[in-house]
Amino acid sequence: MIQSIIQLKTTIGLSSTSLDVKEILNALAASAVSDQNSQRCLNALGKLKRCEMHTTHLMNEGNEKTLKQAGLNLTTDAKLPFPED
C-alpha cells in the first residue's frame, strides 16, 4: 500500500515522496479491509490516547495536528534555528 502511494507521488511529479502521518493512517485504513494485521493495528490506535510521543526534530503543522487529534501528547527537544546577533 505504501509503495503504491510513493509510486503515485513519483508518477504525478511531486518533489517529495515521503508520506505524512495522515497518508500513513489512510494507507492503514485501506489495508485493513483485506489485511488482518492492519485491522488489528487500526483497532489498537485508540490505546495511544494520552500516551507520550517524543521527537528530536520539529514536525510540520499537519503531522503535529494529526497526532494530537489521535490523542498523543507530543514533546520535542528540537531547537528552532534563530540567527545569531
C-alpha atoms as one frame of an Amber mdcrd trajectory, in Angstrom:
protein
   0.000   0.000   0.000   2.710   2.481   0.993   4.834   1.630  -2.049   1.811
   2.272  -4.254   1.331   5.744  -2.740   5.019   6.547  -3.229   4.797   5.414
  -6.853   1.734   7.615  -7.376   3.565  10.652  -5.945   6.520   9.954  -8.251
   4.282   9.494 -11.286   2.497  12.814 -10.794   5.815  14.591 -10.272   5.712
  15.516  -6.588   9.117  16.551  -5.310   8.744  14.638  -2.047   7.638  11.038
  -1.888   7.673  10.993   1.917   4.346  10.094   3.462   2.867  12.292   6.147
   1.029  10.918   9.173  -2.404  11.333   7.602  -1.328   9.450   4.461   0.060
   6.622   6.565  -3.164   6.371   8.567  -5.192   6.353   5.346  -2.982   3.565
   3.979  -3.500   1.623   7.207  -7.272   2.045   6.979  -7.331   0.956   3.328
  -5.135  -2.056   4.074  -7.375  -3.073   6.971 -10.106  -4.011   4.505  -8.146
  -7.070   3.381  -5.293  -7.488   5.876  -5.914  -8.841   9.363  -2.728  -7.324
  10.839  -3.647  -3.875   9.524  -7.117  -4.296  11.042  -5.578  -5.183  14.410
  -3.366  -2.078  14.236  -6.322   0.091  13.323  -8.315  -1.322  16.242  -5.410
  -0.634  18.620  -4.993   3.055  17.694  -7.354   4.102  20.479  -4.884   2.715
  23.013  -2.463   5.504  22.065  -4.671   8.197  23.586  -2.858  10.061  26.360
   0.445   8.344  25.513   3.618  10.391  25.261   5.435  10.767  21.953   8.820
  12.440  21.805  10.561  13.669  18.684  14.044  15.036  18.225  13.066  17.164
  15.234  10.445  19.801  14.533   7.333  18.343  12.981   5.320  20.108  10.354
   1.999  21.523  11.466  -0.069  18.904   9.623   1.669  15.924  11.230   1.546
  17.530  14.670  -2.166  18.270  14.318  -2.994  14.713  13.202  -1.042  13.149
  16.084  -2.735  15.458  18.597  -6.123  14.553  17.129  -5.188  10.915  17.728
  -4.749  11.846  21.393  -0.963  11.741  21.680   0.888  14.154  23.958   3.818
  15.456  21.922   7.167  16.654  23.222  10.345  17.653  21.431  13.866  18.726
  22.198  14.334  20.275  18.758  15.862  23.700  18.651  14.489  26.490  16.469
  17.185  27.931  14.221  17.479  31.590  15.236  20.032  33.860  13.589  22.849
  34.906  15.862  23.051  38.564  16.863
